[in-house]
């Protein structure tokens, strides 16, 4: 199961940007916990969630902090960060 991301202004979800798999969510667990602490929000794997541009930036920042504190580069986490970093705008996350 994957969560698909689209621009927030794409009402018909025709402009697919990227997706996060269950494995990606596992890698992002620490990021998502801190994200919820700071914003009070979660990215729900099973529902549609709007993520504002500032929160996308926060997700990138939190992921970069975790990457800076690990001893070996985590390619999957780097790829996830790059997905968000390449799409700094209001997003819609569509869960399954």
C-alpha positions as CSV (number, residue, x, y, z in Angstrom):
1,X,0.0,0.0,0.0
2,X,1.3,3.4,-0.9
3,X,0.4,7.0,-0.2
4,X,0.4,9.1,-3.3
5,X,1.2,12.8,-3.4
6,X,-0.3,15.5,-5.7
7,X,-0.2,19.3,-5.8
8,X,-2.9,20.6,-3.5
9,X,-4.5,22.5,-6.3
10,X,-4.9,19.4,-8.4
11,X,-8.5,18.6,-7.5
12,X,-8.7,15.6,-9.9
13,X,-5.4,14.1,-8.9
14,X,-4.0,14.0,-12.4
15,X,-0.5,15.4,-11.7
16,X,1.0,12.6,-9.6
17,X,4.3,13.7,-8.0
18,X,5.6,10.8,-5.9
19,X,4.5,8.1,-3.5
20,X,5.7,6.7,-0.2
21,X,5.4,3.0,0.5
22,X,4.9,1.2,3.8
23,X,8.7,0.7,3.9
24,X,9.2,4.4,3.4
25,X,6.8,5.1,6.3
26,X,8.8,2.8,8.5
27,X,12.0,4.7,7.7
28,X,10.2,8.0,8.4
29,X,8.9,6.9,11.8
30,X,11.2,9.1,13.8
31,X,10.5,12.1,11.5
32,X,6.7,11.6,11.7
33,X,6.8,11.4,15.5
34,X,8.7,14.7,15.7
35,X,6.4,16.2,13.0
36,X,3.4,15.4,15.1
37,X,5.0,16.8,18.2
38,X,5.6,20.1,16.4
39,X,2.5,20.4,14.4
40,X,-0.1,18.2,16.0
41,X,-0.7,16.7,12.6
42,X,-0.2,13.3,11.1
43,X,0.1,12.0,7.6
44,X,-2.5,9.3,7.5
45,X,-1.8,6.3,5.4
46,X,-5.5,5.5,4.9
47,X,-7.0,8.9,4.4
48,X,-6.5,12.1,2.4
49,X,-4.2,14.6,4.2
50,X,-3.4,18.2,3.1
51,X,0.2,19.2,3.9
52,X,1.0,22.9,3.7
53,X,4.2,24.1,2.1
54,X,5.7,25.1,5.5
55,X,5.1,21.6,6.8
56,X,6.8,20.1,3.7
57,X,9.8,22.2,4.5
58,X,9.6,20.9,8.1
59,X,9.6,17.3,6.9
60,X,12.7,18.0,4.9
61,X,14.4,19.7,7.8
62,X,13.5,16.9,10.3
63,X,14.7,14.2,7.8
64,X,18.0,16.1,7.3
65,X,18.5,16.2,11.1
66,X,18.1,12.5,11.4
67,X,20.4,11.9,8.4
68,X,23.0,14.1,10.1
69,X,22.9,12.0,13.3
70,X,23.4,8.5,11.7
71,X,26.8,7.0,11.1
72,X,26.1,5.5,7.7
73,X,24.1,7.1,4.9
74,X,20.7,5.7,4.6
75,X,19.9,5.7,0.8
76,X,16.1,5.1,1.3
77,X,15.8,8.0,3.8
78,X,17.8,10.3,1.4
79,X,15.5,9.4,-1.4
80,X,12.4,10.2,0.7
81,X,13.9,13.5,1.7
82,X,14.6,14.3,-2.0
83,X,11.0,13.5,-2.9
84,X,9.8,16.2,-0.5
85,X,12.6,18.6,-1.2
86,X,11.7,18.5,-4.9
87,X,8.1,19.4,-4.1
88,X,8.1,22.3,-1.7
89,X,4.5,23.4,-2.2
90,X,1.1,22.6,-0.7
91,X,0.5,18.9,-1.2
92,X,-2.3,16.4,-0.9
93,X,-1.4,12.9,0.4
94,X,-3.9,10.3,-0.7
95,X,-3.9,7.2,1.4
96,X,-5.3,3.9,0.3
